[in-house]
Amino acid sequence: MSSTYGLFCPLLLSLLLFSSSASALTSHLNRIPRLRIARDSFLQDSGSAVSESVLNESQTFFFDQTLDHFNYRPESYVTFKHKYVINFKYWGGANSSAPIFAFLGGEEPLAQDIPVVGFLTDNAPRFKALILYIEHRFYGESIPFGLSLEEALNNSNIRGHFNSAQTLVDYAEVIIHVKRMLNAQKSPVIVMGGSYGGMLAAWFRLKYPHIALGAFASSAPILLPVNFTPHYGYYTIVSKGFRETSETCYETIKRSWSEIDRVASKQHGLQYLSETFNTCEPLSNASELKDYLISMYAAAAQYNDPFTTPVAKLCDAVNSNGSSSILNKIFAGVVASKRNSTNSSCYDITPPRNASQTTLGWPWQTCSDLIITLARNNKTMFQPDKDTLHSYIEYCKSSYGVAPRPNWISTYYGGQDIKLILQRFGSNIIFSNGLKDPYSNGGVLANISDTIVTIYTVKGSHCLDITAASKKDPDWLVKQREAEVETMERWIHVYHDDLKKLRDS
């Protein structure tokens, strides 16, 4: 697997965990499970990384993208520089109607995606495909008015253009532009994405079937943002992964929350916790530490691939401190989880001051159109926690001055009764999942029709199949990717047959 697979999945998708107080909400927002393709704590086998030579073969372009696709006010026609990257190396050319693989970027700079999504470069030679990577608006170098993301988010008029619907039109505009530029109008397009990007790919196929022949949506929890419903499955799967790895580790973690609360309630208790966990900044409350640990366990489970086995490594560290206190055992897990990160004399447990673009942008997206809630009950190794629509609305209003619209995603994209509806008019979508991934709880896990299919593996983790292949890949992962490739080959074969019939008629 790619050494950058350890970059903390575009979705992934930081999903919101809310409590009733604004301070707790803010804390949760900094420690929510991401919807990105990869994480950055555990590095993977460098033998499967996308090679530097492949990256150097790609060319970067900028398209004059329209700011507002849905209105006709004068300011709507303002444009910004929208980044996209093309790899021409494998393309069979427009004359042969060779396909285009279009990767739809998620909630991070495109430069972080390209080294990770090796599935495209691995399979482009087989298809003689052009590879097109498109950045998501407001991330990377694709921010309107040349602003930083923080500056753009601080402007209520500008950030209103930052949503998934505008982004899908951006992708459509770039794909059409590239096909015209290359005189490749007859080249079929397959859009691809992982996590939140996978959601975008599936939605793109449904909204723009005249542009994309098909969509490959890896680890896309597309059923989660359907109305406001607390989802308990994510943390149930996290807990299951730890329990199956080590019952002792699972029980230690489960007991640790009350121990943290007990110590924090004592005089100088927060100082003791800060010293025990060697925090870079003194803890101001117990929630800071607990939110950090929840995030750490979630990330380990979400990216629990067979190469780095982060859950096993973490549990080995917890269990190896035999006679130590519960808190020392938990701290050993923190040390293990950060072992491959940048060396530091302390642990940055409190929310970082220099936030990444993902950390800045995703809270806005989940307060505008992407409302997804993850809850915990007493059947997991975590303390119970359930957000409410009232607390969600209050947080978003206090942070951005807008209230979320709980029904928007299901109204605009669908999602309710997905099998009953999509089998009647949808086609050519692959939903792939690994069942070790907690976000698989929100994925499509059963075929909807002959052409809207699910391909999952019991041992797979988040977005594992869209990363680069490795000689160390287990058979089940090799077979998963082969099934995905063969499905896309069928789509293109049918397309070329239809194209030939049309030309011969």
N, C-alpha and C positions, 0 to 999 in steps of 0.2 A: 504494500500500500504506500501511497505517497507520504513522504515525510511531512508534508503540509496538510495531510488529512487530519492530523492533530490540530489544524486551525479550528478554533472554537466555533455548525450548520446553521451560510446564509444563512433554520427555521429555521436555525433554524433557526426561528420564529421565535423572539422572546415572548413567552406567553405570560399573562398577568396573574399574579397571585395577590388578592386584595384582602385586607382586613378593614375594620371599621374606621381606623384613624388615618389621617393624611400622612403622618410620619411613618407609620408601618407600610403604607402604600408605596411611599418613596423608596423605602428600604427594599421592598420586594422587587421593585422595578429594576434595581441594580443587581439582583441576584436571581433572575428568572432563567429557566432553561431556554437556550437560544434555538432558533430554527435555522441555523447555518449548516452548511454541508459538512464542516469538520471542526474539530476543537483544537486547542493549542497546548494542552498539558502533557499529553502522551504522544510521542513521536512514533511514526510507523516505519516500516521497512523502506529504506531509501531506494531500494532496487526498483520500486514501482513508481517512483516520482516521474512526472512529466519532465523530459530532459530539457536542459537549457537550450540545446540546439533547436528543439521544436518551438520553444518560446521565441527564439530569435527569428524564426521563419515567419512569424506572424507580423502583420502590418496594422498599425493603429490609425483610425480615421475618426473624424468628428462630423456629425450631421447637424444641420440647423433645425433643431427640433422646436415645434410649436409649444408654447407654455401651456395653453388651455385649449384642449381639443373640443370642448363641449359648449363653448359660448362664442358669441360674435361681438363682444365688446372690443374696442380698439386695443386695450391692453392684453387681450387674449392672443393677439397675433405676435407678441414678443417672442423671440426665439432664444434658445440657449444651445451651447455646444454639447452635443450628446455623443458620448464615446462609444465606439464599437471597434472590434478587432477581427481581422480576417486571416485565416490560415489557408493559403491557396495550394499548399504542397500536394494534396492528394486528389484535388478536384479533376474530374474527367472532362469538364468543360460544358459550356452551354449547348454546343451542337449535339451532344449525346444526352441532353436533359439529365445530366448527373445531379444527384440530390444535394441539398443544403442542410447541414445540421446547424440549427440556430439555438445557441445556449442563452437562456433568459436569466440574467443576473438577479440575485436576491438582495437582501438588506446588508450589503457590504460593497466595498470597491471591487470592480471587475478584476483588478490585478490580484486580488486574493482568491478569486474563483478559478482563474485559468490554470494555475499549477495543480489544482486539486482534481478537476473533472477530466481525468485521463480517459474515461470511456469514449469521449469524442475522438481523440487522436488515436486511440487503440483501434477503433472500428472504421474510421474514415477511409483507410486504404481499401477495405473490403467493399465499400460502397462507392468509392471514387468520389467522396463527398467534399464539398467546400465546408469549412468550419467557420461559423459566424458567432462571435460572442458579443452580447449587447448588455451594456451597463444599465442598471436600474436608476431612474431619475432620482436626484437628490443624494446619490451616493457617489463615492470616488471623485471623478473629474466632471460629473454630469449634473452640476448644481447650477440652477439659474442665476443669472446676473453676476457670475463669478464670485459668489459669496462662499463663505465656509458654511458647513451644514448648521453649525450653531447659530450663525447669523441668520440663515434662512428660516430656521425654526422659530427664531425670536420675532419674526415678522408675520403677523396673522394673515396678511394678504398673500404672501408668498407661500407659506406652508399649506394653505388651502389647496394648492395644486399638487400636493404630495400624497398620492393615493394609488391604489392598484389599478383602478379603471383608466386613469391617465397613462399609467405605465404600460398597460397592454396596448393602447393606441400608439405609444412611442415605439414599441417593438414592431407593430404592424408597419408603421411609417418607415422604419429602418430597413426591414426586410424587403418591402416594395422598392425602396430606393436602391438597395444593393442589387436586386434582380434586374432593375432597369439599367443600372450602371454596367452590369456584366452581360446585358442582353440575354438574361437567363429566365425569361418569363415562364418557360416550360419546365424549369427545374423544380421538382417537388421539395417542399420544406417540411422537416420534422423538427418541432420545437422540443427542447429538453430543459429540465431544471431539477434541482434537488431541494427538498424541504419547502420553504416558502416559494422558491423558484419553481419547484414542482407543481405547487398549487397554481402558480401563474401559467405554467405550460398547459395544464389541463383546462384552465379557464380560457386560455387563448384559443385552443382548438374548438371549444364550444362557441366562443364569440366570433372567431374569424376562420371558419372552415374553408373559406375561399382562398386563404393565404397559407394555412398550415395543413398539410395532408394528414399529419398525425402528431401525437404528443407522447413523450416519455416523461412521466412524473415519478421521480424517485423519492420515497419517504415523504410524501405530501399528505399532511393531516387535513385533508380538504373538508372533512365532515365536522371539524371542530368549530369553525366560526359560523355556525348556523343557529341564529337567535342567541339569546343569553342563557346558557345552560352550564352550570358547573360540571366539569368532567373529572371523574375520580380515577379513570383508567390509567392516566400517565403515571401517577405515583404508586399505583398498584403494581404496574409492570416494573418500575424501579425497585420496589421492595421485593418483588418476586426474583429479580435478577440477583440481588444480594443474598436472599434466603437460599436460593439454589446453589450459590457459590459457597456460602458458609453460614450455618445456623448460628454459630457462636458470634460471628461478626454482626449478623442481623440483630441478634438480641442485645449486643453491646450498643449498637447505634440506637436501638429502640429505647434503651434505658438512659441514654445520655442526655436526652432533652430535659427530663425532670431534674437530673443532676446539675445541668447548666443553670436551670431556673433556681434550684436550691442554693447554689453557690452565689449566684448573682444577687440574691435577696439579702445576703449577709453584708455586714459592714466591710468595706474594702473588697467585696466579692468581685466587682468588675475589674479591679486592679489585679486580683489573683488570676482571673480568667485571661486578662491581657498578657500577663507574664507566662502563664501556662501555655498559651497558644502563640507566644512570641509575636504579637501583633505589631505592625509598624506604627500604628496610632492606637492610643488607649481606647478601649471599647466604651461607648456611651450608654449602651444597653445590651441586654442579652440577645435581643432580636438580631443585632448585627452579626453576631457569631452564628446564631442558628440559621439565618438566611444564607450565610456563606457556606455552611456545611450542607444545607439542603441543595444548594446549587452544585456543590462538589459531587455529591452522591448522584444527582440527576445527570450530570455530564458524564460521569463514569459509566452509568448504565446506558445512556443514550448512544455513546460511542464505544460500546463494549465489543470491539472487534476481536477476531481470533488471533490477531498478530500481537497486540499490546496488552490485551486482557486487563484493562484498567480496574475492573471490579475486583478481580482476583488479587492484583497487586496491592490495592488498597486494603482489602481484607487480610491479606497476609501480614501487612504491617500492624493492623489493629490486633490481630491474634497473637503476634509474636511477643507482645508486651505482657506476658502471662500474669504476673502478680501486680502489675501496675494498676493505678486507679483508672476508672472509666475515662476520665478526662485525658489522661496521658495516652491511653489507648487511641482515643479519637484523634489526638494531636499527631500520633504516629501515622495515622491515615492521611492527615493533611500533608505531612512531610513526604509521604510516598506519592501523593497525587501531584506534587510540585517538583518531583525529582528531576524531570527533564526540562523544566522551565528555566528561565534566567536565574542564575544564582543570586541569592539575596540573603542578607543577614537577618531579615525579619519577614513576616507574612502579611501581605496586604489584604487583610480580612475586611476592613471597612471599605465602602464603595470607593472606587478609584476617582481621583480628581480629574485626571486627563481621560475623559471618556472617548471610546472609539466611535466611529460613525454609526455602527450598529447600535451601540448603547444609547446614542443620542436619537437616532431616527426611529427605532422600533417602538418606543413608547408612544410617539406621536401616531404611528400607523395603527397601533392597537387602541388608540383613543379616537381615531377617525373612522376607518372602515373595517378594520380587522379585529373584531372583538372575540377574544378567545380566553377562556377561563379554565384554570387547572385547580382542582380542589383536593384536599386530603381528608381521609376519614380514619377511624380507629382500627381499620383492618390493614393498615400499612405500618411501616417502621417509623413513621413520622407522627408528630402531634397533629390532631385534627385541625383543619383550617378550611373555611369556606367563605368565598367572597359573595357579595350581594350586588345586585344591580344598582342599588342606591349608592353604595360606597364607590363603585366603579364610576358612576356618573359624577359624583362629587370630586373624585380625584382628577378626572379629565377636565372638568370645569375649572377647578382651581389651578391646574397646570397650564391649560391651553385656552380656556375660555369657551370651550365647546363641549357639548354633551355627545357621547357616542350614540350611534343608531343601531340598536341590537338586531334589527331585521334587515339591514341593508344588504349584507352579503347574500343571504338566501333569496332576497328579492332580485338582485342584480345577476347573480351567477347560478342560483339554484342550490340544491343540496338536500332539501327535504324529499323523502321518498325517492332517493336517487336511482334505485334500481327500476322502480316503476316508470320513472320519467325518462331517464337517459337511454334505456333500451329501445325507446320509440324513435328517438331522433339523433342520438349521439353515435359516434363511431371513432375508431382508430385512436384509442388512448390506452397506454400501458400505465397501470398503477403498480409500482413495485414497493415492497416493504421487507424489512427484517423484523421478525417478531420480538427480538430482544430490545428493539427501539421502543421506548415508551410512547413516542408519537404514533406508532402503528395503531394505537387505540383509536386515532382519528382518521386512519387511512381506509381505503377501499380494499377489502380483503376477500371479496368474492366476485367472480366474473359477472358483469352486468349484461353482456351480450357476447356474440362471437367475436366482435372487434373491440369491445371495451373490456380489457382483461386485467386480471391481477396476477402478479408473479411475486411470490413471497418465499422467504426461507425462514425456517424456525430459528436458526442460529445467527441470522443477519442482524446488523446494527444500522444506525442512522446513515442513510445515503452511501452505504458501503459499495453498492453495485455501480454507482456512477463515477467512482474513483478509478484510478489506473489499475490495470491487471498486474499481477505479480506471479512469478514462478511458484511462490509459496501458497497461492490461493487454494483453499480446500475445494473439493469436487462440487459441493453444493453451490458455492459462489460462482464457479466456472459455468455450471449448468444454468444458473439464474441469468447470467449475462448472455449466454448463448440463446436462451429462450427469448430474451428481449430483442436480440439482434435478428433472430429468425422471424419474429413478429413484424419488425420493421421492414424486413426484406419482402414479406408478403404484401404489405401495404404498397411498396414501391413497384413490385411486380404487377399488381392489379392496376396501378396508376399508368404504368408504361403500356400495358395492354389496352387500356382505355384510350390513351393518347394515340396509339397506333391505329386503332379503329376509327378515331376521329379524323386522322390524317388520310386514311384510306377511303373514307366515305365521300 
